[in-house]
Amino acid sequence: MAESKKIATRESFGMALCELAKDHKDIVVLDADLAAATKTEIFKKAYPERFFDCGIAEGNMIGVAAGLAAAGMVPFAASFAMFATGRAYEQVRNSVGYPHLNVKIAGSHAGISVGEDGATHQCCEDLALMRTIPGMVVLNPADHYEMIEAVKAAYAYNGPVYIRLGRLAIESFNDPDNYSFEIGKGITLEEGDDVTVIATGLVVYEALKAVRSLKEKGVNARLINMHTIKPIDKDIIIKAAKETGKIITVEEHNIIGGLGEAVAAVTSENCPVPVYRIGVEDVFGHSGPAVGLLAEFGLDAAGIEKKISELL
Amino acid sequence: MDKSELLELKKTACNVRLWTIEGVFNAKSGHPGGSLSAADMMTYLYFKEMNVDPKNPKDPKRDRFVLSKGHCCPALYAALALKGFFPTDEIKSLRHIGAMLQGHPDMKHTPGIDMSSGSLGQGISAACGMALAAKLNGESYRVYAMLGDGECEEGQVWEAAMFASHMKLDNLTVMVDFNGLQIDGTVADVAGLDKLDEKFTSFGFEVIKIDGHDFEQIEAALAKAKTVKNKPTAIIAATVKGKGVSYMENKVGWHGKAPNADEYQTAMDELRAQLKAMEA
């Protein structure tokens, strides 16, 4: 494993855009007055002529991105997940999704780990909303290295992509020298046959710590990092269902509509096994420090380990 | 323009109206009222104004048209077909299962459609994006967005208007088909959208008010828009909803309804008579 380095995936996103823009003149970046928060400001500083602040008008920003894409550019439009996918849902559906335009939408400050800003800004519905749009690719990278590769993959893919970004600085657990990202391919982080834990995004590292702790206690759990929510990796899920007979999903998202239900749909149609969903249990979040909230909602390593133990 | 050119445009617009009625009648649904009010401006755009080539509909250097009031696509389909983007026969299967021509414009499947639209307020934003792309790439093409007056009740229109003037998109021309009617009644009664010209002016647009059925005024306004620098232009065109079909003119009820067989015949007879008079 690589040396620990705490960095928020929103920051990795901004860095990745700059890297990509060096060789790709068709990249433009849009923001809605949140460049300092979504970290598109990193791009703005490096490429001011290709950065456009659309002001606090997310619906228009998505439409402008659609027009840019229709004219051959590759726009990345960023805002908080709540506004990029919530307020502008219909613009994403009709102006980007329906014509399958090459727009990349980045939603930062996703999940309860937004922290102090509280429920109005803690978007736990973005994965569900974006999953429902035909042809939309939905990515939820788990750490710095994965985000860098996910942004590259999103650019290389010709079509609409949603990328979820986190606010909280987290450990980078992937090994950059031994890592490859492919849209729609889950990554097995730990082998095991007793149960399969499938996690996504910011809580993958928490799940990893939980699974390793359980291993020391004799529970041989498999852990899969599902960085792509759509198209979901059916093969890795079916294989896990067949080999371990039980699946537990972990996501910083409402348990309605997110990873858990995507996994359950695959198992129920192909290899029915019990699927338990760990996540935000259909409630709104509230204010507080991010780390404290993750613990309160049972989404830190200790909470995940406790829940897995109960479900076994 | 000279008289013969003017006459040709009028005849073409009449044919656009004929095919609009043909499409809506065969579809047994659709939006004739706003299609007919916009028919003259669409005719001018496709037969005089815009640099487009039916044989190369995706030419990166072409002018773009976004029908933000996407429900009025029957007139757009008619103009595109008459221009040669696809056979007029396609119009007869408008809105049918498996048809190329959808109830609202679909850029993926219809040659000549530059943007999928239909959800009001969204087309103008896409037009802004296209105009911005032209600026970024040093291209000289122009972008035209047509909006309904009722559509201007959508907040996104004003988000886009702010953006267009802030970005100095002088290659963008917004045309508002001001026919004064929307589904629930007159625009004045439903939302009180008065002083639209002042609204666009205060949002930083050059504003030109015209009669949207007068080709010479349409020509002059579009010509002036090309000379305006550092800001977008809004052409507010006073029109008659249902224009050209006597019983549809200025009637709220003909916003989104297809004529029955008798009404269809009346409409076609009236329009053919207009065409015949022009040809005489």
HADDOCK unambig.tbl for C-alpha pairs under 7 A between the chains (distance, minus, plus):
assign (segid A and resid 54 and name CA) (segid B and resid 163 and name CA) 6.59 0.50 0.50
assign (segid A and resid 57 and name CA) (segid B and resid 159 and name CA) 6.04 0.50 0.50
assign (segid A and resid 59 and name CA) (segid B and resid 156 and name CA) 6.50 0.50 0.50
assign (segid A and resid 60 and name CA) (segid B and resid 125 and name CA) 5.41 0.50 0.50
assign (segid A and resid 60 and name CA) (segid B and resid 156 and name CA) 5.96 0.50 0.50
assign (segid A and resid 60 and name CA) (segid B and resid 159 and name CA) 5.92 0.50 0.50
assign (segid A and resid 60 and name CA) (segid B and resid 160 and name CA) 5.71 0.50 0.50
assign (segid A and resid 63 and name CA) (segid B and resid 122 and name CA) 6.13 0.50 0.50
assign (segid A and resid 63 and name CA) (segid B and resid 125 and name CA) 4.66 0.50 0.50
assign (segid A and resid 63 and name CA) (segid B and resid 126 and name CA) 4.73 0.50 0.50
assign (segid A and resid 64 and name CA) (segid B and resid 125 and name CA) 4.96 0.50 0.50
assign (segid A and resid 64 and name CA) (segid B and resid 126 and name CA) 4.76 0.50 0.50
assign (segid A and resid 64 and name CA) (segid B and resid 128 and name CA) 5.77 0.50 0.50
assign (segid A and resid 64 and name CA) (segid B and resid 129 and name CA) 4.00 0.50 0.50
assign (segid A and resid 65 and name CA) (segid B and resid 129 and name CA) 6.03 0.50 0.50
assign (segid A and resid 66 and name CA) (segid B and resid 126 and name CA) 5.61 0.50 0.50
assign (segid A and resid 66 and name CA) (segid B and resid 129 and name CA) 6.77 0.50 0.50
assign (segid A and resid 67 and name CA) (segid B and resid 126 and name CA) 3.90 0.50 0.50
assign (segid A and resid 67 and name CA) (segid B and resid 127 and name CA) 5.85 0.50 0.50
assign (segid A and resid 67 and name CA) (segid B and resid 128 and name CA) 6.74 0.50 0.50
assign (segid A and resid 67 and name CA) (segid B and resid 129 and name CA) 4.02 0.50 0.50
assign (segid A and resid 67 and name CA) (segid B and resid 130 and name CA) 4.64 0.50 0.50
assign (segid A and resid 68 and name CA) (segid B and resid 129 and name CA) 4.49 0.50 0.50
assign (segid A and resid 68 and name CA) (segid B and resid 130 and name CA) 5.14 0.50 0.50
assign (segid A and resid 68 and name CA) (segid B and resid 133 and name CA) 5.53 0.50 0.50
assign (segid A and resid 70 and name CA) (segid B and resid 130 and name CA) 6.99 0.50 0.50
assign (segid A and resid 71 and name CA) (segid B and resid 130 and name CA) 5.61 0.50 0.50
assign (segid A and resid 71 and name CA) (segid B and resid 133 and name CA) 6.31 0.50 0.50
assign (segid A and resid 91 and name CA) (segid B and resid 122 and name CA) 6.91 0.50 0.50
assign (segid A and resid 95 and name CA) (segid B and resid 116 and name CA) 6.84 0.50 0.50
assign (segid A and resid 95 and name CA) (segid B and resid 122 and name CA) 6.97 0.50 0.50
assign (segid A and resid 99 and name CA) (segid B and resid 107 and name CA) 6.48 0.50 0.50
assign (segid A and resid 99 and name CA) (segid B and resid 108 and name CA) 6.04 0.50 0.50
assign (segid A and resid 99 and name CA) (segid B and resid 116 and name CA) 6.14 0.50 0.50
